[in-house]
Amino acid sequence: MSNPHVRVYLDDEPNPVIDHELPTQLELDTRQLTDGPHRIVVRAEDRNGIEGFEEIAFHVQNGPGIMVTGLRPGSTQSGKVHLKVDAFSASDPFDPRRAEARSAIPTWVWVLFLFVVAWIIFYVATEWAIPADMRSTPTYGTPAATTPATPPAG
């Protein structure tokens, strides 16, 4: 019987990143990796020599975040395609003009807006009724005709 140990491989490297007895720790510095998809393969062996296997896929993003509008993954395009591309990094100085990615307002927002406006118009048209006892008040009634003041008799 041997002591339990683990071997950790990064991507398709033939040599393990670590080959230690269990339990152990590993610090992976992603700054040494290229941006994009990567994977770690962990092979652990118990005291009886039985091996376990675990594969973990992960994504490295040390460079600036890239925003592309105007093209969706897997979409079908024809003719000219106009794209807007921007990149943001945590180390870039803050610029309010670049703080948010500009894109078109989604159709569902416009539909919801029109529905709310239509409901307001419907509500005002059907529910705006002046109660009968208030129609003759100065607030809702027509202004009373003014007559010239007559001098007192005398």
Contacts in CASP RR format, 6 or more apart in sequence:
PFRMAT RR
TARGET T0000
AUTHOR 0000-0000-0000
METHOD contacts of the structure
MODEL  1
MSNPHVRVYLDDEPNPVIDHELPTQLELDTRQLTDGPHRIVVRAEDRNGI
EGFEEIAFHVQNGPGIMVTGLRPGSTQSGKVHLKVDAFSASDPFDPRRAE
ARSAIPTWVWVLFLFVVAWIIFYVATEWAIPADMRSTPTYGTPAATTPAT
PPAG
1 47 0 8 1.000
1 48 0 8 1.000
2 45 0 8 1.000
2 47 0 8 1.000
2 49 0 8 1.000
3 21 0 8 1.000
3 22 0 8 1.000
3 47 0 8 1.000
4 21 0 8 1.000
4 22 0 8 1.000
4 44 0 8 1.000
4 45 0 8 1.000
4 46 0 8 1.000
4 47 0 8 1.000
5 19 0 8 1.000
5 20 0 8 1.000
5 21 0 8 1.000
5 22 0 8 1.000
5 44 0 8 1.000
5 45 0 8 1.000
6 18 0 8 1.000
6 19 0 8 1.000
6 20 0 8 1.000
6 21 0 8 1.000
6 22 0 8 1.000
6 24 0 8 1.000
6 42 0 8 1.000
6 43 0 8 1.000
6 44 0 8 1.000
6 45 0 8 1.000
7 16 0 8 1.000
7 18 0 8 1.000
7 19 0 8 1.000
7 42 0 8 1.000
7 43 0 8 1.000
7 44 0 8 1.000
8 16 0 8 1.000
8 17 0 8 1.000
8 18 0 8 1.000
8 26 0 8 1.000
8 40 0 8 1.000
8 41 0 8 1.000
8 42 0 8 1.000
8 43 0 8 1.000
9 15 0 8 1.000
9 16 0 8 1.000
9 17 0 8 1.000
9 40 0 8 1.000
9 41 0 8 1.000
9 42 0 8 1.000
9 43 0 8 1.000
10 17 0 8 1.000
10 28 0 8 1.000
10 33 0 8 1.000
10 38 0 8 1.000
10 39 0 8 1.000
10 40 0 8 1.000
10 41 0 8 1.000
11 38 0 8 1.000
11 39 0 8 1.000
17 26 0 8 1.000
17 28 0 8 1.000
18 24 0 8 1.000
18 26 0 8 1.000
22 44 0 8 1.000
28 40 0 8 1.000
30 60 0 8 1.000
30 62 0 8 1.000
31 62 0 8 1.000
33 60 0 8 1.000
33 62 0 8 1.000
34 60 0 8 1.000
35 60 0 8 1.000
35 61 0 8 1.000
35 62 0 8 1.000
35 63 0 8 1.000
36 59 0 8 1.000
36 60 0 8 1.000
36 61 0 8 1.000
37 57 0 8 1.000
37 58 0 8 1.000
37 59 0 8 1.000
38 57 0 8 1.000
38 58 0 8 1.000
38 59 0 8 1.000
38 60 0 8 1.000
39 55 0 8 1.000
39 56 0 8 1.000
39 57 0 8 1.000
39 58 0 8 1.000
40 55 0 8 1.000
40 56 0 8 1.000
40 58 0 8 1.000
41 53 0 8 1.000
41 54 0 8 1.000
41 55 0 8 1.000
42 53 0 8 1.000
42 54 0 8 1.000
42 55 0 8 1.000
42 56 0 8 1.000
43 51 0 8 1.000
43 52 0 8 1.000
43 53 0 8 1.000
44 51 0 8 1.000
44 52 0 8 1.000
44 54 0 8 1.000
45 51 0 8 1.000
45 52 0 8 1.000
63 89 0 8 1.000
64 87 0 8 1.000
64 88 0 8 1.000
64 89 0 8 1.000
64 92 0 8 1.000
65 87 0 8 1.000
65 88 0 8 1.000
65 89 0 8 1.000
66 85 0 8 1.000
66 86 0 8 1.000
66 87 0 8 1.000
67 84 0 8 1.000
67 85 0 8 1.000
67 86 0 8 1.000
67 87 0 8 1.000
67 88 0 8 1.000
67 101 0 8 1.000
68 83 0 8 1.000
68 84 0 8 1.000
68 85 0 8 1.000
69 83 0 8 1.000
69 84 0 8 1.000
69 101 0 8 1.000
69 102 0 8 1.000
69 103 0 8 1.000
70 81 0 8 1.000
70 82 0 8 1.000
70 83 0 8 1.000
70 84 0 8 1.000
70 103 0 8 1.000
71 77 0 8 1.000
71 81 0 8 1.000
71 83 0 8 1.000
84 102 0 8 1.000
84 103 0 8 1.000
86 98 0 8 1.000
86 101 0 8 1.000
88 98 0 8 1.000
130 140 0 8 1.000
134 140 0 8 1.000
135 141 0 8 1.000
END
